[in-house]
Amino acid sequence: KRAAFSSTNFENILIWETEPDIPPGTAFDVQYKQYGEKSWLNKPECQSITQPFCNLTRETENFTEHYYARVRA
């Protein structure tokens, strides 16, 4: 819940909160897309991860564009 980009020193990290009662080892999948695009793209390095963050800097490096990201547990 509450997935949001945290941008510091030109790095764009997607962070999200988890429920307090989430089972240990719960895996997350991250997808992103540029504003106006129809299809979501998987971030390969952020599939089946257990930490609540994902580095999307390379995928969002054009600072004049708008991006969306989503997480699925």
N, C-alpha and C positions, 0 to 999 in steps of 0.2 A: 504494500500500500504506500501511497505518497511517493511514488517514484519521481525523481527530479534530477536535473543536471546540476553538478557542482563544478564551476569553472574557475580554475586558479592557474595562473602562469601558463595560459594557453592550453591547458589540459582540460578535457571535458569528461568528467566521470559521472556516470549514472549511478545514483545511490537510491536505496529504497529501505523502507522499514518492514520488519516482519512481525507477525503476531507473537505475543509472549509465549504461547503454548505450541509454537511450531515444532514439529518433531525433529530431533537431531538428524543431520544428514539430508535435510530437504534440499532438493536440487532446483536451480532456477535456470530459465532460458531467456535470453535477451534478444529483442528484435528492434530494429530502427528503420526509419525512412525519412526522406526529405519531404518537406511540405510540398503538396501537389502530386506526389507519387501515389500510385494506387497500392502497390504491393510492399509488404514488409520484408526486410532482409534480416537473416540470422547473422548475429555476430559470432563467428565460429569459435573464438576463444572464450565466449561466455555462454556456452551451452552446457547444461548439467553441472553448473558451478554451485558451490555451497556458500560462498561469501556474498554479502548483500551490496555488491558494487561491481561495476564493469567499466573499463576504460574505452570510451568511444571517441577518443581524440582524432584518430585517423579518419574515421567515418564522418566526422562533423567539423573538419578543419576549415571549410569555407564559412567564415564568420558573417558573410552577407546573406547566407541562407538560413532557413528555419528548419529545425529537425524535431522529430518525435521519436520516442523510445517507449518500449513496454517490456514488462517482465511477467513471466508465467512461472508459478511454482509447480 
